[in-house]
């Protein structure tokens, strides 16, 4: 179970799609470390034109 969802992350930081690269936070040690996940698919905007 995530520590924070994507919506909770967006409530804390100003970044939004397509710049926000966090789907969920799995682990958090404030002021020390964070483990976050971004699910990536071939449909992401940064892949457009990347592969022939």
Residue pairs with C-beta under 8 A, 6 or more apart in sequence:
2 24
2 25
2 26
3 24
3 25
3 26
3 27
3 28
4 24
4 25
4 28
5 24
6 20
6 22
6 23
6 24
8 25
9 20
9 22
9 24
9 25
9 36
10 16
10 20
13 20
15 21
18 44
18 45
18 46
21 38
22 36
22 37
22 38
23 36
23 37
23 38
23 39
24 36
24 37
25 34
25 35
25 36
25 37
26 35
26 36
26 37
27 33
27 34
27 35
28 34
28 35
42 51
